[in-house]
Each structure stands twice: as C-alpha cells, then as structure tokens.
Amino acid sequence: MLKKDLIELCLLHILSSEDLYGYEILRRIHESFPGTQESAIYALLRGLCKEGCTEQYNGATSGGPTRKYYRITREGIEKRDALLDEWRRLRDTLSALGVE
C-alpha cells in the first residue's frame, strides 16, 4: 500500500464522519502526514470527486470567501472499506514477518 492509498484512506475515513471544507481536511491530514504538499492533498480530493467517491458543494457564506465542502458518497464508503481491508492485510503480513 503506497502513501497515496494511505492518504486516500485517511481522507475517506475523515469524511465518513462529517462533511468538511478543504482547509480543515488539509489541517487534519497534515497532523499525520506533515511532509505532504497541500497541492497533493487537493489533487487527491479532486481525484476522489472525479471517481465519484466524494462530492463537493459550496457552504454558506459567513463574511469571507465561500468554502468548498466535501462529503463521502456510497462509492467512497466502498473504496474506504476496500482500502482499509488492504491496509489490514499489509499490517498483518508485516507483523507475521516480524516487522513492527
């Protein structure tokens, strides 16, 4: 499982509990992957939208620019579950080999 897949898993996991706007998603991902470029995270979000795993919508305006919010779709939940299964298999394989 590559870093891209791990970040996608994290993005989908975060969105499975609540809709969030881009900057808040970015902030949360940076806590776990501090070296990841903003542009890479936004590119993954755009890719997930194109795949139909997430949807984007404009939130209510509160004196500043309109925030773009993201929400997970049924396809996104299925992809999250598949990525999570893949992650667990990889973790178990590494553990069986004594890699910890």
Order of alpha helices (4+ residues) and beta strands (2+ residues): alpha-beta-alpha-alpha-beta-beta-alpha
